[in-house]
Each structure stands twice: as C-alpha cells, then as structure tokens.
Amino acid sequence: MCGITGIVTHDLDNIGELLVRCSSKLTYRGYDSVGVAAVRKGVVELRKDVGTIEEVDALLGLSKLKGDRGIAQLRWATYGAPNKINAQPHFGCKEIFYGAHNGNIHNYVEYRRELLDTGHIIRSENDGELCVHAVDKYYEQTGNMFDAVRLSTNDLKGAFAYVVGRSDQKEIYAVKMGSTLVAGVADDATIVSSDLPSILPLTNRVIYLADGEMLALTHDEVKIFRIDDGKQLERRPQISRVDARAAEKGGFPHFMLKEINEQPKVVQDLMGILEGQQNERWLRLLEDASRHYLVACGSSYNASIVGAYYFNRLAGLPIIHALGGQFEPMYGRTLNPDSITVLVSQSGETKDILNVLDMIYENDYGKTLGIVNVLGSTLMFKANSYVPMTCGYEISVPATKTYYSQSVIFAYLAAKLGERNGHLDPSEAKSFVKRLQTDLPKLTQTTIDRTGILAKNLAKTLIDVKDLYCLGYGFTDGVAREGALKIKEICYNHCEGMYSSEFKHGPLSIVTKKYPVIFVTTTEDSWMVINHINEVKARSGRTIIVGEQEASLTPYVAHSDDYLIVPKSDILLNPILDVIPLQLLSYFLSVDLGINPDLPRNLSKTLTVD
C-alpha cells in the first residue's frame, strides 16, 4: 500500500515532471490521493489532492512544479480518511521539513498525543505526518539531519519506510523499517522509491535495501547506513534486467487484459526456471521436513488450495494451507524445527506473510520456502530458498498471471516430489512435466481465444446481477474461490466462492428464480457436480458451467453463453485452465459496468499493513 518516490537532481529544475513520470508507475500501490513536494531555491512547494495521479496532475499541475529535488506519494488510505488534508507529502511544524511514508505507524495515537503535548503542529489524521515530525523533533535536539533521521526510528513503531528532507539542505534521506524501498543511480540524478517500476524510467542501476537501513541521496551518490549504529555500508548498484516496457499496456485497453494474455508466455518462461538446477534445493527442503504448511493471502491463498490438491494427488503429501493472518493462532504451536512453511506472496512484501516469516525465525520453527514474483523483495532475501514466479511485473491490482504461475509451480513441485518419494511412477511424473512444458502453453492460448467471446457475451447478461455464487468441487475448489474473488474485486458485486457440496448446507436458501450460480468442474468430478447443479435447477435457479464440454452437462444450461467451455486436456491441467474464463468474465463485466479493472476502489496491489 502507498507508493513513495524521492528524487535529487543536478540543477535540472524539472522535478515535477520527473516525479510524476516515475510515480505513475506506482499507481497500483495507491490511488486515493496524490501529492508532490518540490524544492527550489530553498523553498518547498507542496501540491496534493484526492484522486489518481493523472487527475491530480491535471487539476494542480504537479508535473509543472520546478525544482531540483522533491518527493511524491500515492496514497492508499489506512490512518485518516482519503481527503486532501490527509494526502501526503506532509510538512513538519514549519514548511521546512517535508516527507512522506509507506506502511503503518502502530503507535500513532499515543505518539501523536506526545507530539501535540510538546508543541508540535500536526495538521492531519494521517500517520505519515508523524514521520516528518519525528525527524523535526530530533533535529531540534541535534541540529544534524542525519542524526535526526536515525534517531526518529526509535520513536516510530510499526512497519514503514519514509523519505524526508529539509528545504535548506540538498540531501534527501530515506529509511526502511519493514516496508519496501529501492534506490537508483542515474547519470545526473538519484532516486529512491517503494518499487522498481518507478526507478526504471530514470535508471537501471539499482540498490536494494534491507530493513534497518537508511539512505542519504545527493544528485550523484546514494550512501547507505545501518540505522542502529550509523555505520556506512558499501553496496554497489546492480544492473536491473527488467524491461521498463513491462509497465506499458502494449496496445491492450487495460493491464488486466494484457496480463491475462501473457499467461501462455508465463508458463513457457516458468518451466525453464523450474527445470533448472535450483529445483534440487526446493525439493530437498520439502523432502526433509516432517510437517508441511502452505501460507498465503488473497488470490495466492486460492492458488494454495489448488496446490494442496496437487500435493495430495501427485505426492501423497498432506500439506496444511492457511491464510497469513490465520496461521499463527491456528497452527503456530504445531510447528517444530523440522517443519517447512511455504510462503506465497506476489510482491514478497505482504505484511501478513512477513509476520509468519518472522515468527518462524524467532522461534526456530524450521525452514521456509518463498514463492515470490518481485525479485529483491524481503521474502526473497529472508526465506531459506525461493521459487520465482517469472511473471514480470503485474501492474493491474487484481492478480491473474501470478495466480496462474503459482498453480503451475504447485503442480510441478508436487509431481517432482511424487517421483522422488515413490508415490508417482517416474514415467507418469515425466509425462506430466512434459505436458506442463509443451501442452499447457498451447492449451492456455486456446482457452483465451475460445472463451474470450463467450465470457464477453455472458458478462452482458450479468450486468444487472448484484449477487451470485461460484462453486467448485475437488481440484476446482480454489479455482471457484478465485473466480468469485475477481468478481468482487473489480465488479463490486457480491460473489461468494465455496465448495459445491456445502451449498446445500444453508446458502441454497438464497436461490430463487433465475438466481445465477456458477459451477466450475472437471470431467472427473462432473458426475458429482451434476447433483449440486440439480439442487439449484430444482429451485428455478440459473446454472452457469465452466469446464470441458460434456454431453452430460449440456442439458443444464439454458443458453449456450452459460457454458464457458475450455479445451480438452486432463484432470491435472484442467484446474489451471478453468480459471481463465473466470478471469475474462470478471474483466468484461467490470468494463461493461464502467469500472477500471486495473484500479478497483479501496484496494492496493502490495499490502504492507497488518
């Protein structure tokens, strides 16, 4: 949540244009409000308001601000309503200190009271303002900006990062205390930001930060220090190979549709990585453990449900899956030093996941395997090993290609593990891995091509529907939950995903004439799902089916548009394909409703708060 960017240039005087251009790559992190603080000749000009960066730039002329250094922030509201006064950046007591943050200050209430009681002028209800005042406070005591920034972290409790400066000093400072932060060095400027996409428009020479580190940026240098003792650290910039054009739409109307269409290439790239030498490390971690856990949030959690079925089916392995926030109170005391916990996070910064990671290390609760998309993230660095999703940047807030990648990773690891532990015949395992490599990319493309028009037509019939269910059985349990989540996320309609045999235990009472229920099935389970379909049809409900074409299922749809047919494959590939028509259905329904699917209200791509 939230995206911060700080830039120091060598007398370029176009700081507004630079900050807007770079910060626009962070839109997926927050779009409740936007602000820019630009410094020119020792004076800070601050402009901010509610809206997206494009809207606020058009309203206030953010990109026209002059200066040689400055800070921008895109906010996803947590503390304080999304209004102009709570928008960041903020000033200190006087318009000398300026700064913005990402994350949460957990001692907000008591620290705000302490600052007010000692005479600080606090203008907003936003916790980010307290970061600036903490620096202001210690500067009054020390007269030194470096010391003030370092000491401020003693007062601030939580998981956060912030960027701060003084109008009369050329440097900008930044700290990383639990939230993401990346720096970059260009020929005539330096930059610090919440995420790599906003660095790349300026430079591909990047520096990754660890928690407990701070930066001092001048126009030609980024100095890194350890916060605890102030010691300077040596760290050379790395050359990022990420293509900056990955953050462009490439001719598609929305990032979401682009990213759905990238899934055939994702699996090709992913299988190349999975079949590499690193897989021995991942498989050994899984083999050597006595207890296995799978922890994720949101779409990643839905993929983990599918993953649990793969580990059971292909490896004979019971793996306990749990939500990030649920894991410690439900399973925390069952871990031991021989446990393995697989932690899944697209960003590698999901706070609920990092809380589990910290709990495991603090208590010596075994090993961790990260499944992560953003390289350079906290999860990547801290896990004992990590599997990269190889999706490139996923810009749209709703997950599509990362969910797909996770499902493939689980299928692959389960098959390889099953081959090694004898649960799966070696020829079966090799055959399945080959199908992942050669058949799945083609089948994925065919599914996109065939179901696109079907999903588009179906979406038009659901435009007035505000409540529906999406049900799965067996392998499609997690798939149905993911389809329901997509409809909630980007269509703002209530769609509950659940196990289809559970529907009769209460929720069936909601079905009335033409009430829509989506059933996601495989050919292996359709005989059972037909029983659940009949329960809805008997109450005059509308049944919509996602799956392969089967003569036994056709009579249960009233119109051809109500059958989203995926290509014939097999039980092990089908769950990966079944999610695609649901992704497309939610996309087209969102567009028909006049909603931007890339930026659904109230949501953020990277959730670094509890």
Secondary structure, DSSP 8 states (H G I E B T S, - for coil): --EEEEEEESS---HHHHHHHHHGGGGGG--SEEEEEEEETTEEEEEEEES-HHHHHHHH-GGG---SEEEEEEE--SSS-SSTTT-S-EE-SSTTEEEEEEEEETTHHHHHHHHHHTT-----S-THHHHHHHHHHHHHHHS-HHHHHHHHHHH--EEEEEEEEETT-S-EEEEEEBS--EEEE-SSEEEEESSGGGTTTT-SEEEE--TTEEEEEETTEEEEEETTT--EE----EE----GGGGS-TT-SSHHHHHHHTHHHHHHHHHHHHTSTTHHHHHHHHHH-SEEEEEE-HHHHHHHHHHHHHHHHHH----EEEEHHHHHHHHGGG--TTEEEEEEESSS--HHHHHHHHHHHHTT--EEEEEESSTTSHHHHHSSEEEE-------SSS-SHHHHHHHHHHHHHHHHHHHHHTSS-HHHHHHHHHIIIIIHHHHHHHHHHHHHHHHHHHHHHTTT--EEEEEE-GGGHHHHHHHHHHHHHHH--EEEEEEGGGTTTTGGGG--TT-EEEEE--TTTHHHHHHHHHHHHTTT-EEEEEEE--TTTGGG-SSGGGEEEE----TTTHHHHHHHHHHHHHHHHHHHTT--TTS-TT--SS----
